Amino acid sequence: MRSKRRLTALDILPTVAKVCGARLPKQRIDGVDWVALPKGDDSVTPRDTFYYYYRRNSLEAVRQGDWKLVFAHPGRTYEGYLPGQGGKPGPTTETHQFGGALYDLRRDPGERYDVREQHPEVVSKLEKIALEARADLGDDLQKRTGANVREPGCIAQ
């Protein structure tokens, strides 16, 4: 059976804090504690929903389970360009525009086939998740400021 666990580097802080018995910051953080997973507890699924924020604060996609809804956004493509050499990237263009699409990652992990037309109920569900994310965290693509957006922290020198 394929794993349904979705973890990110954001989960390291709450997990290490749990192992060490340390308290988390008072302000909400993005990561979740997944300390039970390495201990063999297969019932743990820290999250089922992912937000794909890129660049400064652009919500480019949302995922729940095996479904991923990608929103229209600017980006780069390496298609049609020679690859880089010596550890340096090849040429690309920043003017590529990605359109929106729905992918069933269980059957299409390469995200090649848009199935929006076949699954409008999934699109609606994922769009609702995106609306909640935008209300909370904002979205530069839609010029929305989220209710819980705050300036990045810094250490005084």
N, C-alpha and C positions, 0 to 999 in steps of 0.2 A: 504494500500500500504506500502511495506517495505521501510524503510529509505535508501537513497543512500548516506547519509552523512558519511564521514570517517574523524574522528578527532583524534588527538593524543595529548599527553602531550606537544609535541613541539609547539602546537598551543596556549598554555596558554599565553606566553610572548607577541606575537603580538596582541592577543585579549585584554589582560589587558592594554597594551600600548594604544590601540585605545580607550578604555573606559576612560582612564585617560588623554587622549590628549597628551601622551608622544611620542617622536620620537623613532623610531627603530634604532639599531646600523647601522653604515655605511656599515659594511660588511653584506653580505647576510646571512639570517638565514633560518632555515628549516621550521619553522612554518608559518601558515597562519591565518589571522584574520577571525574569525567566529562570531563576535559580533552580526550580524543580526539574527542568528539562535534563540537565546533565546528571541529575540524580536518578534518572530513569522513569520519571513520572510522565508517561505518554498521554495522560489525559489533559495536560496543560496546553492551552492554545492562547498565548498572551494577547493576540489580536487577530481579527479576521478582516479588518479594513485597513487599507494603506492609502495615504495621500501622496501623490507624486508632485512635490514642489521642486521647481528648478529655478535657476538664475536667482534673482533676488527673492521674489516671493510669488512665483507664477504657478498656479495650480494647473498642471498640464494633463493630469489623469487621476482617476480614483480606481481602486481595486477592492473588490469584496469577494472572498473565496476565489473561484477560478475565473471570475469576470473582471475585465479591465475596460473602463471607458476612458478613451483618450479625447481630449478637447483640442480644438484648433489652436495651434501655437507656432511661433517662429522657431527655427532651429537650423542645424547644419546637417549636411549629408556628405558622406564620402563616396557615394555611388557615382561612378563615372570618373573618379580621380585615382591616380596611382597611390599605392600605400606609401607611408613614410619609411625612412631608413635610419639606422643607427640610433634608435630610441626616440626619434623625432617624428611627429605626426606628418602625414601627407597633406597636400593642399585640400582645401574645402571651401565651401561658401556658406555664409551665415544667412543667406537670403531664402533658404528653403522654407516653405510653409507647409506644416503638417495639418491635415484636415482631421476632423473628428471621426472616431471609429469605436466600435465595440468588438472586443476579442474574447473568445472562449479559450483561455489559456490551457485548459485541460486537453483540448484537441488541437490547439494552434499556438504552441509556445513561442513561435517565431513572429507572432502578430502580423500575419499576412492577409487574413481574410476578415473583412468587416461584416459582422452579423447583426448590425443594428436593426435592419428591416425584419429579420426573423425573430427578434427578441425585444420588442418595444417595452415590455414590462420590466426587463432588466435595466434598460436604459433609464426608465423613470426612477427606478430604485436607486441607481447609482447617481443620477442627477440630484436626487434629494440629499444623498450623502455629501455631494459636492457643495450644495447650498449651505449645509450645516458647517462644512469646513471653511467656506468663504466667510460666513458670518462670524466664525470664531477666529480664524487666522488671516483672513483677507485673501486677495488675489489680484496681483498686478495686471494680469491679462484683462480683467474686468474692471480695473480701477476701483477695487473695493478694499477698504481698510477694515480689518477684523476687530471685533470688540476686545480681543485679548492679545493684540499685538503690542509688544513692548520693545524698547530699544535694547540692543545687545548689551550684555553686562561687560564691565571691564574692571581690571584691578588697578586701584590707585597706586601711583608710583611714589 
